[in-house]
Amino acid sequence: MSKLPLEALAEGIDLDFEEMEEHWNSYRLSDGTTLKVRLILRGVKRLKGFEPDGMPIYAITSINVVRAVDVPEGLRARPKKSEIPPV
């Protein structure tokens, strides 16, 4: 994949979107931990260029949410006392 020139992003068209589905992907690590990962779409631009097959090119901004679950006891640290006062 080649890098896009900055002007390609500047000339892109911002598109509105609505969430249809957002799923968690789950991964089992070799240490026994399960990672749950979710991509959250923040913005979409349709660029002026096209793929070789004629399809438009989209650029996205996103964040990844990552949670470790089912962490084996031997990998966990002792919980720390909360620094946030209770409500």
N, C-alpha and C positions, 0 to 999 in steps of 0.2 A: 504494500500500500504506500503510495507516495504522499508526501506532506502537501497540504493545501496552502496556497499563498494566502496571506492575511486579507488581501482584497477580495478573495473569493468568499470569505465569511462576511466581510463588510457589505458586499453586494447581494448577499443571500436574503431571502424573504422570510421573516418571522412568521411562524404558523401557530395558531391556537390549536389546542388538543384537549381531549377529555380522556380520562382513565377508563379503559374498558375492563382490564384485568391486570393485576400485579401479583405475581406469584413469588413465593420463596423457593430458591434452589437450595437443595441440601447436599452436602458433601461429607463423606466419612473420611477422616484423615488417618494416616498410618499410626498415629498415637492413640487412636480410639475416640477422639473428639469428633463431634458433628458440628459443622459450620452451616449456618443458614445465611444465605446471601440474597439480597433483594436490590434490584436496580430501580431507582426512582427518577423518572424523567422530569427534568426541570425546564427544558426549552428545546425547540426544534426550528431549524432553518432549512429551507429548500434552496440549494445552490443553483447557480445558472448553468452549471455543467451537467453532463450526462455520462452514465456508464457506457461502455462499448455496446451493450445490448439495447441502448436507448432508454433505459430506466433513469429517472431523476436521482440526483445525489442529495442526501439529507445529512446534516450535521446536527448532533444532539449535545446538550449539556445534561449531565446526570450526576447523581450521587449514589454510592453503594452503602447499604446498611448491612452490617455484618454482626451476627450473634454466634457465640460459641455456646453450644448446649451439649448435654451428656458428656461433660469433661470428666475423665477419670479422676478419682480421688487423689492419686499420686501426683497429678499435675496442678492441683489447686493450691493456692496460697491461703493463709489464714485470712478471714474477712477482717477488714479494718473498721474501726469505729467511724461512724458517719460524722463528717464535719458540718453537715447541714442540720440545723436545729429542727426538731419536729414541728409540724404545723399545728 
